[in-house]
Amino acid sequence: MTETTPDWLYNQSAVIAHRMEDGELRLALITSMSGRRWVLPKGVIDPGESAAGSAQREALEEAGL
């Protein structure tokens, strides 16, 4: 018997953290835990969750934003 990966596991969201400050775009640069590389917080969109909700959760979980 072969296990198959559920389709929902392929739906992911990612975050490019930013804000406008004094009319200028500011980006949050996020590093991996080792601090050796730049990363984008991303993850699987759970069943019943919106892409925006998933992105917000990933920003909090992975970057504390």
HTML snippet that shows the backbone in 3Dmol.js (N, CA, C, O; Angstrom):
<script src="https://3Dmol.org/build/3Dmol-min.js"></script>
<div id="view" style="width:600px;height:400px;position:relative"></div>
<script>
const pdb = `
ATOM      1  N   MET A   1       0.841  -1.174   0.000  1.00  0.00           N
ATOM      2  CA  MET A   1       0.000   0.000   0.000  1.00  0.00           C
ATOM      3  C   MET A   1       0.891   1.245   0.000  1.00  0.00           C
ATOM      4  O   MET A   1       1.833   1.339   0.788  1.00  0.00           O
ATOM      5  N   THR A   2       0.598   2.175  -0.864  1.00  0.00           N
ATOM      6  CA  THR A   2       1.363   3.408  -0.975  1.00  0.00           C
ATOM      7  C   THR A   2       0.592   4.556  -0.345  1.00  0.00           C
ATOM      8  O   THR A   2      -0.581   4.770  -0.650  1.00  0.00           O
ATOM      9  N   GLU A   3       1.263   5.298   0.543  1.00  0.00           N
ATOM     10  CA  GLU A   3       0.620   6.473   1.128  1.00  0.00           C
ATOM     11  C   GLU A   3       0.728   7.631   0.150  1.00  0.00           C
ATOM     12  O   GLU A   3       1.747   7.796  -0.521  1.00  0.00           O
ATOM     13  N   THR A   4      -0.313   8.421   0.075  1.00  0.00           N
ATOM     14  CA  THR A   4      -0.285   9.610  -0.768  1.00  0.00           C
ATOM     15  C   THR A   4      -0.310  10.851   0.110  1.00  0.00           C
ATOM     16  O   THR A   4      -0.877  10.846   1.202  1.00  0.00           O
ATOM     17  N   THR A   5       0.302  11.895  -0.376  1.00  0.00           N
ATOM     18  CA  THR A   5       0.312  13.171   0.337  1.00  0.00           C
ATOM     19  C   THR A   5      -0.990  13.897   0.052  1.00  0.00           C
ATOM     20  O   THR A   5      -1.389  14.025  -1.106  1.00  0.00           O
ATOM     21  N   PRO A   6      -1.666  14.378   1.110  1.00  0.00           N
ATOM     22  CA  PRO A   6      -2.932  15.090   0.867  1.00  0.00           C
ATOM     23  C   PRO A   6      -2.700  16.371   0.065  1.00  0.00           C
ATOM     24  O   PRO A   6      -1.677  17.038   0.218  1.00  0.00           O
ATOM     25  N   ASP A   7      -3.668  16.701  -0.791  1.00  0.00           N
ATOM     26  CA  ASP A   7      -3.548  17.881  -1.651  1.00  0.00           C
ATOM     27  C   ASP A   7      -3.335  19.169  -0.860  1.00  0.00           C
ATOM     28  O   ASP A   7      -2.589  20.043  -1.300  1.00  0.00           O
ATOM     29  N   TRP A   8      -3.990  19.301   0.322  1.00  0.00           N
ATOM     30  CA  TRP A   8      -3.882  20.544   1.091  1.00  0.00           C
ATOM     31  C   TRP A   8      -2.454  20.812   1.540  1.00  0.00           C
ATOM     32  O   TRP A   8      -2.105  21.957   1.827  1.00  0.00           O
ATOM     33  N   LEU A   9      -1.626  19.781   1.604  1.00  0.00           N
ATOM     34  CA  LEU A   9      -0.250  19.964   2.062  1.00  0.00           C
ATOM     35  C   LEU A   9       0.574  20.787   1.070  1.00  0.00           C
ATOM     36  O   LEU A   9       1.624  21.320   1.429  1.00  0.00           O
ATOM     37  N   TYR A  10       0.104  20.891  -0.172  1.00  0.00           N
ATOM     38  CA  TYR A  10       0.841  21.646  -1.185  1.00  0.00           C
ATOM     39  C   TYR A  10       0.464  23.120  -1.238  1.00  0.00           C
ATOM     40  O   TYR A  10       1.081  23.883  -1.981  1.00  0.00           O
ATOM     41  N   ASN A  11      -0.530  23.536  -0.470  1.00  0.00           N
ATOM     42  CA  ASN A  11      -0.937  24.936  -0.414  1.00  0.00           C
ATOM     43  C   ASN A  11      -0.140  25.626   0.680  1.00  0.00           C
ATOM     44  O   ASN A  11      -0.283  25.293   1.856  1.00  0.00           O
ATOM     45  N   GLN A  12       0.704  26.592   0.302  1.00  0.00           N
ATOM     46  CA  GLN A  12       1.549  27.272   1.267  1.00  0.00           C
ATOM     47  C   GLN A  12       1.384  28.784   1.167  1.00  0.00           C
ATOM     48  O   GLN A  12       0.927  29.312   0.152  1.00  0.00           O
ATOM     49  N   SER A  13       1.764  29.462   2.235  1.00  0.00           N
ATOM     50  CA  SER A  13       1.789  30.918   2.248  1.00  0.00           C
ATOM     51  C   SER A  13       3.168  31.361   2.708  1.00  0.00           C
ATOM     52  O   SER A  13       3.883  30.615   3.378  1.00  0.00           O
ATOM     53  N   ALA A  14       3.530  32.571   2.342  1.00  0.00           N
ATOM     54  CA  ALA A  14       4.806  33.142   2.765  1.00  0.00           C
ATOM     55  C   ALA A  14       4.593  34.616   3.092  1.00  0.00           C
ATOM     56  O   ALA A  14       3.569  35.201   2.740  1.00  0.00           O
ATOM     57  N   VAL A  15       5.567  35.203   3.766  1.00  0.00           N
ATOM     58  CA  VAL A  15       5.446  36.579   4.234  1.00  0.00           C
ATOM     59  C   VAL A  15       6.634  37.409   3.763  1.00  0.00           C
ATOM     60  O   VAL A  15       7.786  36.995   3.894  1.00  0.00           O
ATOM     61  N   ILE A  16       6.343  38.574   3.218  1.00  0.00           N
ATOM     62  CA  ILE A  16       7.361  39.602   3.021  1.00  0.00           C
ATOM     63  C   ILE A  16       6.926  40.728   3.951  1.00  0.00           C
ATOM     64  O   ILE A  16       6.053  41.530   3.618  1.00  0.00           O
ATOM     65  N   ALA A  17       7.559  40.769   5.130  1.00  0.00           N
ATOM     66  CA  ALA A  17       7.138  41.707   6.169  1.00  0.00           C
ATOM     67  C   ALA A  17       7.553  43.126   5.797  1.00  0.00           C
ATOM     68  O   ALA A  17       8.715  43.390   5.488  1.00  0.00           O
ATOM     69  N   HIS A  18       6.572  44.039   5.833  1.00  0.00           N
ATOM     70  CA  HIS A  18       6.846  45.421   5.440  1.00  0.00           C
ATOM     71  C   HIS A  18       5.883  46.376   6.152  1.00  0.00           C
ATOM     72  O   HIS A  18       4.889  45.956   6.744  1.00  0.00           O
ATOM     73  N   ARG A  19       6.201  47.649   6.080  1.00  0.00           N
ATOM     74  CA  ARG A  19       5.320  48.705   6.577  1.00  0.00           C
ATOM     75  C   ARG A  19       5.694  50.007   5.885  1.00  0.00           C
ATOM     76  O   ARG A  19       6.800  50.163   5.369  1.00  0.00           O
ATOM     77  N   MET A  20       4.759  50.926   5.887  1.00  0.00           N
ATOM     78  CA  MET A  20       5.024  52.269   5.382  1.00  0.00           C
ATOM     79  C   MET A  20       5.322  53.164   6.572  1.00  0.00           C
ATOM     80  O   MET A  20       4.572  53.177   7.548  1.00  0.00           O
ATOM     81  N   GLU A  21       6.405  53.905   6.495  1.00  0.00           N
ATOM     82  CA  GLU A  21       6.779  54.819   7.567  1.00  0.00           C
ATOM     83  C   GLU A  21       7.213  56.134   6.940  1.00  0.00           C
ATOM     84  O   GLU A  21       8.169  56.180   6.166  1.00  0.00           O
ATOM     85  N   ASP A  22       6.499  57.205   7.282  1.00  0.00           N
ATOM     86  CA  ASP A  22       6.783  58.534   6.720  1.00  0.00           C
ATOM     87  C   ASP A  22       6.811  58.501   5.194  1.00  0.00           C
ATOM     88  O   ASP A  22       7.649  59.148   4.566  1.00  0.00           O
ATOM     89  N   GLY A  23       5.887  57.742   4.605  1.00  0.00           N
ATOM     90  CA  GLY A  23       5.778  57.661   3.157  1.00  0.00           C
ATOM     91  C   GLY A  23       6.823  56.786   2.491  1.00  0.00           C
ATOM     92  O   GLY A  23       6.892  56.743   1.262  1.00  0.00           O
ATOM     93  N   GLU A  24       7.641  56.085   3.271  1.00  0.00           N
ATOM     94  CA  GLU A  24       8.676  55.201   2.716  1.00  0.00           C
ATOM     95  C   GLU A  24       8.373  53.753   3.074  1.00  0.00           C
ATOM     96  O   GLU A  24       7.904  53.460   4.173  1.00  0.00           O
ATOM     97  N   LEU A  25       8.643  52.859   2.146  1.00  0.00           N
ATOM     98  CA  LEU A  25       8.465  51.435   2.367  1.00  0.00           C
ATOM     99  C   LEU A  25       9.637  50.903   3.192  1.00  0.00           C
ATOM    100  O   LEU A  25      10.798  51.119   2.842  1.00  0.00           O
ATOM    101  N   ARG A  26       9.329  50.212   4.283  1.00  0.00           N
ATOM    102  CA  ARG A  26      10.346  49.602   5.143  1.00  0.00           C
ATOM    103  C   ARG A  26      10.143  48.095   5.120  1.00  0.00           C
ATOM    104  O   ARG A  26       9.028  47.618   5.331  1.00  0.00           O
ATOM    105  N   LEU A  27      11.207  47.344   4.866  1.00  0.00           N
ATOM    106  CA  LEU A  27      11.144  45.886   4.856  1.00  0.00           C
ATOM    107  C   LEU A  27      11.818  45.335   6.097  1.00  0.00           C
ATOM    108  O   LEU A  27      12.819  45.883   6.558  1.00  0.00           O
ATOM    109  N   ALA A  28      11.277  44.258   6.640  1.00  0.00           N
ATOM    110  CA  ALA A  28      11.913  43.564   7.757  1.00  0.00           C
ATOM    111  C   ALA A  28      12.749  42.432   7.165  1.00  0.00           C
ATOM    112  O   ALA A  28      12.212  41.546   6.499  1.00  0.00           O
ATOM    113  N   LEU A  29      14.036  42.456   7.398  1.00  0.00           N
ATOM    114  CA  LEU A  29      14.919  41.394   6.943  1.00  0.00           C
ATOM    115  C   LEU A  29      15.013  40.353   8.049  1.00  0.00           C
ATOM    116  O   LEU A  29      15.326  40.681   9.193  1.00  0.00           O
ATOM    117  N   ILE A  30      14.744  39.107   7.708  1.00  0.00           N
ATOM    118  CA  ILE A  30      14.659  38.032   8.691  1.00  0.00           C
ATOM    119  C   ILE A  30      15.739  37.009   8.375  1.00  0.00           C
ATOM    120  O   ILE A  30      15.909  36.595   7.229  1.00  0.00           O
ATOM    121  N   THR A  31      16.469  36.609   9.419  1.00  0.00           N
ATOM    122  CA  THR A  31      17.514  35.603   9.225  1.00  0.00           C
ATOM    123  C   THR A  31      17.065  34.267   9.790  1.00  0.00           C
ATOM    124  O   THR A  31      16.145  34.185  10.603  1.00  0.00           O
ATOM    125  N   SER A  32      17.742  33.231   9.336  1.00  0.00           N
ATOM    126  CA  SER A  32      17.511  31.900   9.900  1.00  0.00           C
ATOM    127  C   SER A  32      17.977  31.910  11.349  1.00  0.00           C
ATOM    128  O   SER A  32      18.617  32.863  11.792  1.00  0.00           O
ATOM    129  N   MET A  33      17.660  30.859  12.081  1.00  0.00           N
ATOM    130  CA  MET A  33      18.071  30.800  13.490  1.00  0.00           C
ATOM    131  C   MET A  33      19.588  30.863  13.636  1.00  0.00           C
ATOM    132  O   MET A  33      20.094  31.392  14.626  1.00  0.00           O
ATOM    133  N   SER A  34      20.308  30.334  12.670  1.00  0.00           N
ATOM    134  CA  SER A  34      21.776  30.378  12.733  1.00  0.00           C
ATOM    135  C   SER A  34      22.305  31.769  12.388  1.00  0.00           C
ATOM    136  O   SER A  34      23.451  32.099  12.694  1.00  0.00           O
ATOM    137  N   GLY A  35      21.451  32.589  11.741  1.00  0.00           N
ATOM    138  CA  GLY A  35      21.871  33.921  11.339  1.00  0.00           C
ATOM    139  C   GLY A  35      22.739  33.936  10.096  1.00  0.00           C
ATOM    140  O   GLY A  35      23.328  34.964   9.761  1.00  0.00           O
ATOM    141  N   ARG A  36      22.822  32.820   9.417  1.00  0.00           N
ATOM    142  CA  ARG A  36      23.706  32.709   8.247  1.00  0.00           C
ATOM    143  C   ARG A  36      23.039  33.023   6.909  1.00  0.00           C
ATOM    144  O   ARG A  36      23.716  33.221   5.900  1.00  0.00           O
ATOM    145  N   ARG A  37      21.699  33.066   6.912  1.00  0.00           N
ATOM    146  CA  ARG A  37      21.025  33.323   5.635  1.00  0.00           C
ATOM    147  C   ARG A  37      19.712  34.047   5.868  1.00  0.00           C
ATOM    148  O   ARG A  37      19.130  33.985   6.951  1.00  0.00           O
ATOM    149  N   TRP A  38      19.256  34.738   4.825  1.00  0.00           N
ATOM    150  CA  TRP A  38      17.973  35.430   4.871  1.00  0.00           C
ATOM    151  C   TRP A  38      16.881  34.425   4.560  1.00  0.00           C
ATOM    152  O   TRP A  38      17.073  33.530   3.738  1.00  0.00           O
ATOM    153  N   VAL A  39      15.734  34.568   5.215  1.00  0.00           N
ATOM    154  CA  VAL A  39      14.625  33.638   4.991  1.00  0.00           C
ATOM    155  C   VAL A  39      13.313  34.402   4.855  1.00  0.00           C
ATOM    156  O   VAL A  39      13.193  35.549   5.285  1.00  0.00           O
ATOM    157  N   LEU A  40      12.340  33.740   4.251  1.00  0.00           N
ATOM    158  CA  LEU A  40      10.961  34.212   4.226  1.00  0.00           C
ATOM    159  C   LEU A  40      10.154  33.248   5.093  1.00  0.00           C
ATOM    160  O   LEU A  40      10.165  32.044   4.836  1.00  0.00           O
ATOM    161  N   PRO A  41       9.453  33.748   6.114  1.00  0.00           N
ATOM    162  CA  PRO A  41       8.587  32.853   6.882  1.00  0.00           C
ATOM    163  C   PRO A  41       7.535  32.260   5.948  1.00  0.00           C
ATOM    164  O   PRO A  41       6.842  32.994   5.243  1.00  0.00           O
ATOM    165  N   LYS A  42       7.417  30.950   5.942  1.00  0.00           N
ATOM    166  CA  LYS A  42       6.437  30.295   5.078  1.00  0.00           C
ATOM    167  C   LYS A  42       5.987  29.008   5.725  1.00  0.00           C
ATOM    168  O   LYS A  42       6.651  28.477   6.615  1.00  0.00           O
ATOM    169  N   GLY A  43       4.859  28.513   5.272  1.00  0.00           N
ATOM    170  CA  GLY A  43       4.359  27.252   5.788  1.00  0.00           C
ATOM    171  C   GLY A  43       3.084  26.833   5.106  1.00  0.00           C
ATOM    172  O   GLY A  43       2.545  27.536   4.252  1.00  0.00           O
ATOM    173  N   VAL A  44       2.617  25.676   5.501  1.00  0.00           N
ATOM    174  CA  VAL A  44       1.421  25.080   4.915  1.00  0.00           C
ATOM    175  C   VAL A  44       0.175  25.816   5.405  1.00  0.00           C
ATOM    176  O   VAL A  44       0.064  26.167   6.580  1.00  0.00           O
ATOM    177  N   ILE A  45      -0.753  26.040   4.487  1.00  0.00           N
ATOM    178  CA  ILE A  45      -2.061  26.599   4.846  1.00  0.00           C
ATOM    179  C   ILE A  45      -2.900  25.432   5.365  1.00  0.00           C
ATOM    180  O   ILE A  45      -3.234  24.520   4.610  1.00  0.00           O
ATOM    181  N   ASP A  46      -3.235  25.464   6.641  1.00  0.00           N
ATOM    182  CA  ASP A  46      -4.010  24.387   7.251  1.00  0.00           C
ATOM    183  C   ASP A  46      -5.423  24.351   6.664  1.00  0.00           C
ATOM    184  O   ASP A  46      -5.939  25.384   6.237  1.00  0.00           O
ATOM    185  N   PRO A  47      -6.053  23.175   6.638  1.00  0.00           N
ATOM    186  CA  PRO A  47      -7.430  23.075   6.146  1.00  0.00           C
ATOM    187  C   PRO A  47      -8.345  24.037   6.904  1.00  0.00           C
ATOM    188  O   PRO A  47      -8.316  24.094   8.133  1.00  0.00           O
ATOM    189  N   GLY A  48      -9.155  24.789   6.164  1.00  0.00           N
ATOM    190  CA  GLY A  48     -10.078  25.737   6.760  1.00  0.00           C
ATOM    191  C   GLY A  48      -9.462  27.090   7.086  1.00  0.00           C
ATOM    192  O   GLY A  48     -10.167  27.993   7.536  1.00  0.00           O
ATOM    193  N   GLU A  49      -8.154  27.247   6.867  1.00  0.00           N
ATOM    194  CA  GLU A  49      -7.457  28.500   7.160  1.00  0.00           C
ATOM    195  C   GLU A  49      -7.292  29.297   5.863  1.00  0.00           C
ATOM    196  O   GLU A  49      -7.094  28.714   4.798  1.00  0.00           O
ATOM    197  N   SER A  50      -7.372  30.618   5.952  1.00  0.00           N
ATOM    198  CA  SER A  50      -7.159  31.443   4.767  1.00  0.00           C
ATOM    199  C   SER A  50      -5.660  31.624   4.540  1.00  0.00           C
ATOM    200  O   SER A  50      -4.858  31.417   5.450  1.00  0.00           O
ATOM    201  N   ALA A  51      -5.291  32.009   3.326  1.00  0.00           N
ATOM    202  CA  ALA A  51      -3.876  32.269   3.030  1.00  0.00           C
ATOM    203  C   ALA A  51      -3.363  33.419   3.884  1.00  0.00           C
ATOM    204  O   ALA A  51      -2.238  33.367   4.381  1.00  0.00           O
ATOM    205  N   ALA A  52      -4.184  34.464   4.062  1.00  0.00           N
ATOM    206  CA  ALA A  52      -3.765  35.607   4.887  1.00  0.00           C
ATOM    207  C   ALA A  52      -3.585  35.195   6.343  1.00  0.00           C
ATOM    208  O   ALA A  52      -2.625  35.609   6.994  1.00  0.00           O
ATOM    209  N   GLY A  53      -4.502  34.386   6.852  1.00  0.00           N
ATOM    210  CA  GLY A  53      -4.396  33.909   8.231  1.00  0.00           C
ATOM    211  C   GLY A  53      -3.161  33.057   8.433  1.00  0.00           C
ATOM    212  O   GLY A  53      -2.484  33.158   9.456  1.00  0.00           O
ATOM    213  N   SER A  54      -2.871  32.215   7.451  1.00  0.00           N
ATOM    214  CA  SER A  54      -1.677  31.375   7.510  1.00  0.00           C
ATOM    215  C   SER A  54      -0.414  32.232   7.497  1.00  0.00           C
ATOM    216  O   SER A  54       0.522  31.971   8.252  1.00  0.00           O
ATOM    217  N   ALA A  55      -0.387  33.244   6.650  1.00  0.00           N
ATOM    218  CA  ALA A  55       0.783  34.124   6.564  1.00  0.00           C
ATOM    219  C   ALA A  55       0.991  34.866   7.881  1.00  0.00           C
ATOM    220  O   ALA A  55       2.126  35.015   8.335  1.00  0.00           O
ATOM    221  N   GLN A  56      -0.091  35.331   8.496  1.00  0.00           N
ATOM    222  CA  GLN A  56       0.026  36.011   9.793  1.00  0.00           C
ATOM    223  C   GLN A  56       0.585  35.065  10.855  1.00  0.00           C
ATOM    224  O   GLN A  56       1.441  35.451  11.650  1.00  0.00           O
ATOM    225  N   ARG A  57       0.099  33.836  10.862  1.00  0.00           N
ATOM    226  CA  ARG A  57       0.559  32.850  11.835  1.00  0.00           C
ATOM    227  C   ARG A  57       2.042  32.556  11.629  1.00  0.00           C
ATOM    228  O   ARG A  57       2.796  32.478  12.599  1.00  0.00           O
ATOM    229  N   GLU A  58       2.464  32.395  10.385  1.00  0.00           N
ATOM    230  CA  GLU A  58       3.874  32.112  10.094  1.00  0.00           C
ATOM    231  C   GLU A  58       4.768  33.281  10.500  1.00  0.00           C
ATOM    232  O   GLU A  58       5.860  33.075  11.029  1.00  0.00           O
ATOM    233  N   ALA A  59       4.306  34.505  10.254  1.00  0.00           N
ATOM    234  CA  ALA A  59       5.098  35.683  10.645  1.00  0.00           C
ATOM    235  C   ALA A  59       5.325  35.700  12.150  1.00  0.00           C
ATOM    236  O   ALA A  59       6.416  36.026  12.617  1.00  0.00           O
ATOM    237  N   LEU A  60       4.293  35.349  12.903  1.00  0.00           N
ATOM    238  CA  LEU A  60       4.418  35.325  14.364  1.00  0.00           C
ATOM    239  C   LEU A  60       5.292  34.157  14.819  1.00  0.00           C
ATOM    240  O   LEU A  60       6.201  34.335  15.631  1.00  0.00           O
ATOM    241  N   GLU A  61       5.015  32.966  14.294  1.00  0.00           N
ATOM    242  CA  GLU A  61       5.743  31.769  14.736  1.00  0.00           C
ATOM    243  C   GLU A  61       7.228  31.819  14.371  1.00  0.00           C
ATOM    244  O   GLU A  61       8.084  31.489  15.192  1.00  0.00           O
ATOM    245  N   GLU A  62       7.525  32.224  13.158  1.00  0.00           N
ATOM    246  CA  GLU A  62       8.894  32.115  12.674  1.00  0.00           C
ATOM    247  C   GLU A  62       9.717  33.377  12.860  1.00  0.00           C
ATOM    248  O   GLU A  62      10.944  33.308  12.930  1.00  0.00           O
ATOM    249  N   ALA A  63       9.060  34.536  12.943  1.00  0.00           N
ATOM    250  CA  ALA A  63       9.827  35.778  13.012  1.00  0.00           C
ATOM    251  C   ALA A  63       9.436  36.668  14.191  1.00  0.00           C
ATOM    252  O   ALA A  63      10.087  37.682  14.443  1.00  0.00           O
ATOM    253  N   GLY A  64       8.389  36.301  14.907  1.00  0.00           N
ATOM    254  CA  GLY A  64       7.951  37.115  16.023  1.00  0.00           C
ATOM    255  C   GLY A  64       7.344  38.433  15.606  1.00  0.00           C
ATOM    256  O   GLY A  64       7.280  39.371  16.400  1.00  0.00           O
ATOM    257  N   LEU A  65       6.893  38.515  14.349  1.00  0.00           N
ATOM    258  CA  LEU A  65       6.291  39.760  13.829  1.00  0.00           C
ATOM    259  C   LEU A  65       4.778  39.670  13.838  1.00  0.00           C
ATOM    260  O   LEU A  65       4.101  40.616  13.438  1.00  0.00           O
TER     261      LEU A  65
END
`;
const viewer = $3Dmol.createViewer("view");
viewer.addModel(pdb, "pdb");
viewer.setStyle({}, {cartoon: {color: "spectrum"}});
viewer.zoomTo();
viewer.render();
</script>
